[in-house]
Amino acid sequence: MTPPANPLAEDRRDFNRLAQRVAGIAEQHLRTLPDGVVDRVMPETLRREVLDTPLPAQGMGADQIINFLRDKILPWPLPTGHARSYGWINSPPAPIGILAETLATTMNTTSDGYDHGGIFLLGCLSRWLRELFEFPLDNSMTLLLSGGSACNLNALTVARHKAATQAGYDIRRDGLQAIDRRMLVYSSQEAHSSIQKCVETLGLGAGSIRAIPTDDQFRARADMLADMIEQDLRAGHLPCAVVALAGSTNTGAIDPLDEFANICEQRDIWLHVDGAYGAPGILDPRYHGQLRPLARADTVTFNPHKWLMTPVDCGALLVKNKSIHREAFSLVPAYLEAGGTDDAPWPYHYSFQLTYADRSLKTWATLARLGRDGLTELVVRFDKLADLLGERLEQSDCFELLAPVSLSVVCFRYRPRDYSGTEDELDELQSALSAQITRDGEAHMPTSEINGKRCLRACFMHYENTEQDIDHLLTLLETYGDAMSS
Ligand SMILES: Cc1ncc(COP(=O)(O)O)c(C=O)c1O
């Protein structure tokens, strides 16, 4: 019997032509992006038009849809694809990653399980990533989730499970209701907001976070951590996890991972490292020593969509002991199948999610394209650019660094020569400068705050970033800054 006429079947037959059109549009986008305005905010009238577009009774034509997306959506991306976008800690998408993602959606495979090609590619990628981060290979695994927040949540769920089990509670059966001790999570006061959200989501309440004070380089203090844990144990509380930072969002600071690992090992407390941004710094010989102890953590979060040029979204969680993860999550009703092998485990046994996108193709393709040497070159180059910007700022008499440069992040502010205004006015000046740069389309660099002072924050993340970007940025800031403060 002939299948009924269907627009989707029509498109399948016309796929080559349609795909070529889309490829042409994508190519033009990537080619012209560097010359355009960095932050393109969608005009009000167009927002209205898009928001109010009705669902057509009769399907639109495929070409009409492609035209709509080309004309009304594509010109308004996030700035992160542009080399002069310094605000987000997200890298631009590797072109090969974009193409591999297209193949992944063509296959329509999911990351829950089953012996499809993506699961075995994930197994390979999982090993590559553990090797890259010098993480143990035995009984360990890598999960690819939506990002740093999802990875942190997965890790802390398992940490909570382990702490409860060790204390004699069956948390999967009885939940938190049965636990009469206060469960605590320790993390730097510089931790990313996702840690608090995770702790809240896990039902522990934000008040169960012990914020570890930091030193003058924004690193959490190990001596304080040890004291806090001892005090809490004496009070009968139940430490669940310690979260160390490998590259804080604000300043790129790396907590003393070895000391944290010693403290956790002595007391058998879960050590989770949030290296969503900074973990790839291990590839830079200058940071290798500080990041080598990643291997001692129970779990490590890092985001291929941050520093490894993988198109969003992709967070990776390195898991030291996959058996505990399975114990915390696996649930196999009759309508599902259990499966997987040691080197190609089925992810749904190890996380909350069942059906979710197969991120292995785009991530594998990006890493394969760069190779270990290409990845190292990028990481080293970005760190060097940050250092160079830091040096240039220190040499200048109208800028000041507000935090030591760490990894590829630089926090600084413009301070006019012989400044005699107030701190509040200086804060306002940073915001005005940031807004002006965005308005003129020259760069994108939002503000942040260091020790109560508003700052400009630059993070190098683009595979085409060079020293010229630093010259451009400094000229820009000085020109606008001088004009605004004269
Ligand atoms: C250190 C750190 N952890 C977690 C996150 C959250 O990652 P995501 O936005 O992928 O959920 C970020 C995001 O910037 C981060 O910098």
The ligand as an ORCA input file, in Angstrom:
! r2SCAN-3c Opt
* xyz 0 1
  C      32.369     26.425     37.616
  C      31.031     26.235     36.954
  N      30.232     25.244     37.366
  C      29.022     25.025     36.805
  C      28.567     25.824     35.788
  C      27.210     25.555     35.185
  O      27.380     24.963     33.946
  P      26.145     24.904     32.916
  O      25.826     26.321     32.573
  O      26.687     24.117     31.772
  O      25.023     24.223     33.603
  C      29.359     26.885     35.329
  C      28.889     27.778     34.258
  O      29.469     28.760     33.924
  C      30.630     27.093     35.923
  O      31.434     28.091     35.532
*
